Amino acid sequence: MRAGPAVVLFVAIAGCVSKGPPSAPATAAAHDASPPFVVVQPDPEPAATQDELAVGGFLFANMCAKCHGRAGPGVRGIAISRSDYAGIRETITRGTIVYGGNMPSMSGILSPDQIDDVTKYILASQRG
C-alpha cells in the first residue's frame, strides 16, 4: 500500500515537534565543548651513543653516500632535507619510491637498529 502526500507530511511534521522546554542554541553548546583537535608533541629524539654514531657513519658512507654525498648534499640522489628524527627514520625505512622519488626502502636491507644508527648519524652530521 502506498502512502499519500498527507500521510508523508504528517510524519514529517510529527518528527519536528519536540517535547519539553526549548534547548539552548547550538552556538552556546559549541563554546562549552572541548577543542576539535589535539596538539601532539613528537617523541623526543633518542640520544646517540658514540658506538651508534660510528655504526651509522659506517653504514652511511657505504650505503648512502654514493647517492647523497659524504655530507648529504646530494650527488645522484636528493639532498637530505629532513631534520627530524621521525621523518628521517621513516624515509630510510620506507624509501621515497612510493612518493615518486627514487630512494628504495632500506627496511629489508638494514635492521631496525641499523636504521636508527644511520638516522642518529645523519642528525648529528646536520648539527655539525
Backbone as ProteinMPNN parsed JSONL, in Angstrom:
{"seq_chain_A": "MRAGPAVVLFVAIAGCVSKGPPSAPATAAAHDASPPFVVVQPDPEPAATQDELAVGGFLFANMCAKCHGRAGPGVRGIAISRSDYAGIRETITRGTIVYGGNMPSMSGILSPDQIDDVTKYILASQRG", "coords_chain_A": {"N_chain_A": [[0.837, -1.167, 0.0], [0.516, 2.226, -0.751], [1.578, 5.319, 0.652], [-0.156, 8.388, 0.924], [0.319, 11.931, 0.037], [-0.53, 13.465, 2.245], [-0.141, 11.835, 4.488], [2.646, 11.512, 4.498], [3.434, 14.162, 4.912], [2.351, 14.588, 7.475], [3.894, 12.78, 9.025], [6.412, 13.913, 8.671], [6.061, 16.429, 9.918], [5.423, 15.619, 12.516], [7.832, 14.552, 13.343], [9.321, 16.818, 13.786], [8.373, 18.075, 16.018], [9.105, 18.883, 19.316], [9.434, 17.656, 22.651], [9.165, 19.02, 25.879], [11.139, 21.698, 27.433], [12.45, 24.406, 25.38], [15.626, 23.947, 23.863], [19.028, 25.139, 24.437], [20.64, 27.396, 22.17], [22.625, 26.053, 19.468], [25.111, 27.26, 19.208], [25.869, 28.063, 21.767], [26.346, 25.651, 23.034], [28.551, 24.83, 21.615], [30.584, 26.488, 22.542], [31.091, 25.46, 25.035], [32.157, 23.002, 24.544], [35.029, 20.832, 24.17], [38.136, 21.615, 22.427], [38.255, 20.905, 18.864], [40.538, 19.574, 18.086], [43.692, 18.031, 18.867], [46.833, 18.83, 20.053], [49.722, 17.211, 19.321], [52.745, 16.398, 20.63], [55.91, 15.643, 19.211], [57.749, 12.609, 19.753], [60.554, 12.721, 21.933], [63.82, 13.134, 20.592], [65.896, 10.31, 20.413], [68.844, 9.851, 22.36], [72.168, 9.647, 21.078], [74.718, 7.233, 21.146], [78.323, 6.988, 21.136], [79.1, 4.634, 19.868], [76.803, 4.038, 18.317], [76.811, 6.215, 16.584], [79.208, 5.724, 15.251], [78.675, 3.271, 13.943], [76.451, 4.106, 12.431], [77.688, 6.076, 10.847], [79.5, 4.503, 9.383], [77.699, 2.843, 7.958], [76.284, 4.811, 6.527], [78.344, 5.905, 4.937], [78.941, 3.716, 3.338], [76.535, 2.912, 2.183], [74.813, 5.026, 1.634], [76.121, 7.389, 0.872], [76.958, 7.252, -1.796], [74.837, 8.135, -3.297], [73.818, 10.325, -1.877], [75.99, 11.861, -1.207], [78.953, 12.59, 0.754], [78.393, 14.302, 2.906], [75.696, 14.539, 2.738], [74.625, 16.349, 0.779], [73.631, 15.635, -1.641], [74.139, 13.814, -4.593], [73.775, 11.79, -6.828], [71.364, 11.275, -5.787], [68.688, 12.87, -3.98], [69.278, 15.762, -1.968], [69.64, 15.481, 1.536], [67.016, 16.569, 3.275], [65.29, 16.457, 5.388], [65.027, 17.084, 8.86], [64.258, 16.015, 11.22], [64.027, 13.427, 13.625], [61.996, 11.37, 13.423], [61.042, 11.773, 10.788], [63.32, 11.395, 9.144], [63.965, 8.762, 9.808], [61.654, 7.426, 8.927], [61.806, 7.922, 6.167], [64.159, 6.548, 5.475], [63.377, 3.96, 6.16], [60.99, 3.48, 4.619], [61.6, 4.485, 2.112], [61.476, 6.536, -0.883], [60.193, 5.961, -3.182], [57.487, 5.31, -3.258], [56.414, 7.808, -3.161], [57.049, 8.947, -5.531], [59.735, 9.383, -5.731], [63.209, 8.3, -5.918], [64.529, 6.74, -4.071], [65.106, 3.638, -2.659], [63.373, 1.471, -0.323], [64.904, 0.78, 2.759], [64.301, -1.089, 4.608], [64.353, -3.866, 4.246], [66.981, -4.31, 3.97], [68.593, -3.08, 5.901], [68.717, -3.537, 9.441], [66.247, -2.712, 11.995], [67.671, -1.492, 14.137], [70.026, -0.688, 12.834], [68.958, 1.165, 11.046], [68.121, 3.071, 12.877], [70.654, 3.838, 13.835], [71.829, 4.995, 11.526], [70.048, 7.091, 11.143], [70.475, 8.605, 13.488], [73.135, 9.268, 13.044], [72.925, 10.893, 10.725], [71.436, 13.053, 11.757], [73.251, 13.994, 13.7], [75.323, 14.754, 12.01], [74.134, 16.818, 10.575], [73.989, 18.746, 12.497], [76.562, 19.344, 12.998]], "CA_chain_A": [[0.0, 0.0, 0.0], [1.29, 3.445, -0.919], [1.1, 6.424, 1.48], [-0.444, 9.61, 0.183], [1.087, 13.097, 0.449], [-0.945, 13.956, 3.568], [0.494, 10.98, 5.497], [4.065, 11.843, 4.495], [3.544, 15.475, 5.538], [2.085, 14.417, 8.896], [5.064, 12.128, 9.614], [7.499, 14.893, 8.657], [5.779, 17.442, 10.936], [5.489, 14.969, 13.822], [9.246, 14.379, 13.684], [9.889, 18.115, 14.135], [7.819, 18.543, 17.285], [9.905, 18.429, 20.449], [8.756, 17.645, 23.936], [9.98, 19.62, 26.911], [11.497, 23.095, 27.204], [13.354, 24.596, 24.245], [17.043, 23.78, 24.215], [19.885, 26.299, 24.175], [21.13, 27.402, 20.784], [23.791, 25.205, 19.201], [26.352, 28.014, 19.381], [26.242, 28.069, 23.183], [26.912, 24.333, 23.335], [29.866, 24.737, 20.975], [31.56, 27.175, 23.382], [31.392, 24.624, 26.191], [32.807, 21.767, 24.093], [36.487, 20.872, 24.077], [38.566, 21.932, 21.056], [38.099, 19.776, 17.951], [41.823, 18.979, 17.733], [44.637, 17.833, 19.959], [48.206, 19.053, 19.627], [50.553, 16.092, 19.732], [54.168, 16.706, 20.581], [56.669, 14.481, 18.745], [58.583, 11.953, 20.745], [61.887, 13.326, 21.968], [64.839, 12.438, 19.806], [66.729, 9.484, 21.279], [70.262, 10.225, 22.435], [73.052, 8.758, 20.321], [75.995, 6.877, 21.763], [79.446, 7.03, 20.189], [79.054, 3.401, 19.065], [75.733, 4.177, 17.324], [77.275, 7.166, 15.571], [80.248, 5.06, 14.448], [77.992, 2.317, 13.058], [75.664, 4.902, 11.49], [78.613, 6.691, 9.901], [79.997, 3.448, 8.5], [76.611, 2.454, 7.058], [76.01, 5.937, 5.625], [79.449, 6.002, 3.97], [78.937, 2.572, 2.44], [75.249, 2.639, 1.546], [74.027, 6.238, 1.34], [76.94, 8.48, 0.328], [77.101, 7.196, -3.256], [73.757, 8.949, -3.869], [73.572, 11.549, -1.113], [77.235, 12.569, -0.935], [79.517, 12.301, 2.074], [77.753, 15.113, 3.941], [74.268, 14.569, 2.491], [74.088, 17.415, -0.078], [73.057, 15.065, -2.857], [75.002, 13.587, -5.747], [72.776, 11.246, -7.749], [70.098, 11.322, -5.06], [68.291, 14.181, -3.482], [69.919, 16.191, -0.73], [68.867, 15.14, 2.728], [66.403, 17.815, 3.72], [64.558, 16.263, 6.639], [65.889, 17.352, 10.001], [63.663, 15.475, 12.434], [64.324, 12.003, 13.788], [60.93, 10.52, 12.885], [60.974, 11.919, 9.338], [64.485, 10.746, 8.519], [63.827, 7.314, 10.016], [60.599, 6.941, 8.043], [62.306, 7.963, 4.795], [65.094, 5.424, 5.306], [62.621, 2.708, 6.258], [60.023, 3.305, 3.53], [62.087, 4.975, 0.832], [60.66, 7.604, -1.468], [59.612, 5.497, -4.448], [56.03, 5.393, -3.159], [56.04, 9.215, -3.327], [57.548, 9.409, -6.812], [61.179, 9.58, -5.673], [63.979, 7.159, -6.418], [65.226, 6.04, -2.998], [64.428, 2.401, -2.27], [63.212, 1.192, 1.102], [66.039, 0.084, 3.361], [63.813, -1.963, 5.674], [64.75, -5.243, 4.005], [68.436, -4.343, 3.839], [69.136, -2.731, 7.212], [67.878, -3.885, 10.586], [65.72, -1.51, 12.648], [68.74, -0.851, 14.906], [70.918, -0.024, 11.89], [68.238, 2.34, 10.561], [68.242, 4.055, 13.966], [72.035, 4.337, 13.864], [72.015, 5.895, 10.381], [69.244, 8.278, 11.434], [71.198, 9.388, 14.5], [74.337, 9.803, 12.394], [72.516, 11.998, 9.85], [71.085, 14.199, 12.605], [74.488, 14.518, 14.286], [76.069, 15.388, 10.916], [73.463, 18.067, 10.238], [74.252, 19.713, 13.577], [77.991, 19.688, 12.95]], "C_chain_A": [[0.889, 1.24, 0.0], [0.695, 4.574, -0.081], [0.891, 7.652, 0.625], [0.366, 10.775, 0.718], [0.723, 13.589, 1.843], [-0.276, 13.151, 4.672], [1.979, 11.311, 5.606], [4.287, 13.181, 5.185], [3.335, 15.38, 7.037], [3.287, 13.809, 9.599], [6.219, 13.116, 9.691], [7.301, 15.94, 9.743], [5.904, 16.836, 12.328], [6.933, 14.781, 14.265], [9.895, 15.675, 14.123], [9.428, 18.625, 15.486], [8.672, 17.997, 18.416], [9.072, 18.492, 21.708], [9.694, 18.27, 24.956], [10.343, 21.04, 26.545], [12.438, 23.231, 26.016], [14.801, 24.494, 24.706], [17.81, 25.045, 23.877], [20.346, 26.259, 22.731], [22.409, 26.581, 20.644], [25.1, 25.946, 19.426], [26.794, 28.056, 20.832], [26.877, 26.74, 23.564], [28.31, 24.206, 22.752], [30.935, 25.416, 21.822], [31.973, 26.34, 24.574], [32.147, 23.361, 25.812], [34.323, 21.943, 24.068], [36.899, 21.156, 22.637], [38.49, 20.7, 20.155], [39.412, 19.118, 17.549], [42.694, 18.866, 18.968], [46.031, 18.049, 19.396], [49.058, 17.929, 20.196], [52.015, 16.488, 19.568], [54.914, 15.468, 20.081], [57.472, 13.883, 19.887], [59.944, 12.622, 20.762], [62.875, 12.473, 21.182], [65.698, 11.591, 20.75], [68.19, 9.935, 21.233], [71.099, 9.193, 21.693], [74.314, 8.493, 21.116], [77.084, 6.978, 20.701], [79.459, 5.789, 19.303], [77.982, 3.496, 17.974], [76.151, 5.135, 16.213], [78.34, 6.549, 14.67], [79.612, 4.075, 13.463], [77.188, 3.072, 12.007], [76.532, 5.564, 10.437], [79.16, 5.692, 8.904], [78.93, 3.063, 7.478], [76.297, 3.57, 6.052], [77.079, 6.017, 4.536], [79.375, 4.894, 2.931], [77.627, 2.35, 1.694], [74.518, 3.89, 1.061], [74.819, 7.289, 0.575], [77.064, 8.432, -1.19], [75.992, 7.98, -3.953], [73.616, 10.299, -3.178], [74.822, 12.383, -0.863], [77.703, 12.304, 0.49], [78.825, 13.063, 3.195], [76.241, 15.252, 3.713], [73.746, 15.653, 1.57], [73.436, 16.894, -1.35], [74.087, 14.953, -3.955], [74.076, 13.086, -6.845], [71.397, 11.299, -7.112], [69.81, 12.727, -4.584], [69.061, 14.509, -2.2], [69.021, 15.823, 0.446], [68.315, 16.432, 3.301], [65.619, 17.667, 5.009], [65.516, 16.501, 7.79], [65.264, 16.891, 11.308], [63.839, 13.959, 12.452], [63.269, 11.128, 13.11], [60.87, 10.583, 11.361], [62.115, 11.233, 8.614], [64.355, 9.235, 8.632], [62.768, 6.731, 9.084], [61.075, 6.907, 6.588], [63.27, 6.818, 4.534], [64.325, 4.111, 5.272], [61.757, 2.464, 5.033], [60.561, 3.664, 2.164], [61.185, 6.073, 0.317], [59.999, 7.189, -2.775], [58.098, 5.61, -4.416], [55.53, 6.821, -3.333], [56.564, 9.795, -4.64], [59.037, 9.689, -6.828], [61.909, 8.361, -6.192], [64.749, 6.424, -5.33], [64.452, 4.782, -2.615], [64.287, 2.309, -0.752], [64.44, 0.428, 1.595], [65.605, -0.924, 4.425], [64.188, -3.42, 5.46], [66.252, -5.419, 3.932], [69.104, -4.072, 5.181], [68.171, -3.18, 8.304], [67.295, -2.6, 11.183], [66.778, -0.767, 13.474], [69.71, -0.106, 13.985], [70.262, 1.232, 11.312], [68.287, 3.443, 11.617], [69.632, 4.666, 13.996], [72.296, 5.319, 12.723], [71.249, 7.193, 10.624], [69.963, 9.184, 12.431], [72.465, 10.008, 13.911], [73.986, 11.005, 11.517], [72.193, 13.234, 10.687], [72.322, 14.828, 13.228], [75.305, 15.258, 13.238], [75.464, 16.741, 10.541], [73.786, 19.159, 11.266], [75.72, 20.128, 13.642], [78.73, 19.202, 14.082]], "O_chain_A": [[1.908, 1.276, 0.69], [-0.518, 4.783, -0.082], [1.668, 7.925, -0.29], [1.035, 10.64, 1.743], [1.593, 14.087, 2.559], [0.12, 13.717, 5.691], [2.511, 11.381, 6.714], [5.23, 13.324, 5.963], [4.058, 16.018, 7.802], [3.667, 14.277, 10.672], [6.934, 13.145, 10.692], [8.258, 16.31, 10.423], [6.439, 17.479, 13.231], [7.22, 14.846, 15.461], [10.936, 15.639, 14.779], [10.048, 19.531, 16.042], [8.936, 16.796, 18.478], [8.13, 19.277, 21.816], [10.905, 18.059, 24.889], [9.933, 21.549, 25.502], [13.148, 22.284, 25.675], [15.145, 24.912, 25.812], [17.329, 25.907, 23.142], [20.431, 25.184, 22.137], [23.175, 26.439, 21.597], [26.1, 25.33, 19.796], [27.995, 28.083, 21.101], [27.838, 26.707, 24.332], [29.165, 23.542, 23.337], [32.082, 24.971, 21.826], [33.087, 26.489, 25.078], [32.725, 22.71, 26.682], [34.83, 23.059, 23.96], [36.102, 20.962, 21.719], [38.643, 19.574, 20.63], [39.404, 18.188, 16.742], [42.457, 19.525, 19.98], [46.364, 17.491, 18.351], [49.105, 17.725, 21.41], [52.45, 16.867, 18.48], [54.586, 14.353, 20.486], [57.824, 14.562, 20.852], [60.439, 13.047, 19.718], [62.763, 11.249, 21.126], [66.175, 12.09, 21.769], [68.694, 10.348, 20.189], [70.773, 8.006, 21.685], [74.908, 9.408, 21.688], [76.792, 7.045, 19.507], [79.79, 5.874, 18.121], [78.217, 3.085, 16.838], [75.874, 4.89, 15.039], [78.373, 6.815, 13.468], [79.972, 4.051, 12.286], [77.23, 2.726, 10.826], [76.162, 5.612, 9.264], [79.273, 5.992, 7.715], [79.211, 2.965, 6.283], [76.072, 3.304, 4.872], [76.762, 6.177, 3.357], [79.712, 5.111, 1.767], [77.613, 1.665, 0.671], [73.684, 3.805, 0.16], [74.268, 7.997, -0.267], [77.258, 9.473, -1.818], [76.178, 8.442, -5.079], [73.326, 11.304, -3.827], [74.724, 13.502, -0.358], [76.928, 11.847, 1.33], [78.682, 12.547, 4.303], [75.579, 16.006, 4.426], [72.538, 15.888, 1.551], [72.761, 17.644, -2.055], [74.829, 15.9, -4.216], [73.641, 13.862, -7.696], [70.383, 11.361, -7.809], [70.607, 13.646, -4.773], [69.441, 13.611, -1.449], [67.795, 15.854, 0.345], [69.07, 17.289, 3.76], [65.313, 18.666, 5.659], [66.694, 16.154, 7.7], [65.681, 17.32, 12.384], [63.803, 13.304, 11.41], [63.604, 10.249, 12.316], [60.669, 9.559, 10.709], [61.911, 10.571, 7.597], [64.605, 8.51, 7.669], [62.967, 5.658, 8.514], [60.775, 5.961, 5.861], [63.205, 6.183, 3.481], [64.6, 3.248, 4.438], [61.778, 1.372, 4.465], [60.037, 3.198, 1.152], [60.245, 6.491, 0.994], [59.315, 7.995, -3.405], [57.48, 5.962, -5.42], [54.352, 7.031, -3.62], [56.526, 11.009, -4.837], [59.56, 10.181, -7.828], [61.313, 7.491, -6.827], [65.559, 5.553, -5.647], [63.269, 4.858, -2.282], [64.994, 2.985, -0.004], [64.943, -0.464, 0.913], [66.45, -1.544, 5.072], [64.328, -4.151, 6.44], [66.748, -6.542, 3.841], [70.063, -4.748, 5.554], [66.957, -3.197, 8.105], [67.798, -1.511, 10.905], [66.777, 0.464, 13.506], [70.165, 0.987, 14.321], [70.931, 2.245, 11.109], [68.473, 4.614, 11.287], [69.776, 5.877, 14.164], [72.917, 6.361, 12.932], [71.757, 8.277, 10.336], [70.045, 10.395, 12.228], [72.822, 11.139, 14.242], [74.674, 12.025, 11.562], [72.629, 14.338, 10.36], [72.438, 16.053, 13.282], [75.917, 16.282, 13.542], [76.185, 17.689, 10.23], [73.846, 20.342, 10.934], [76.07, 21.132, 14.262], [79.939, 19.419, 14.17]]}, "name": "protein", "num_of_chains": 1, "seq": "MRAGPAVVLFVAIAGCVSKGPPSAPATAAAHDASPPFVVVQPDPEPAATQDELAVGGFLFANMCAKCHGRAGPGVRGIAISRSDYAGIRETITRGTIVYGGNMPSMSGILSPDQIDDVTKYILASQRG"}
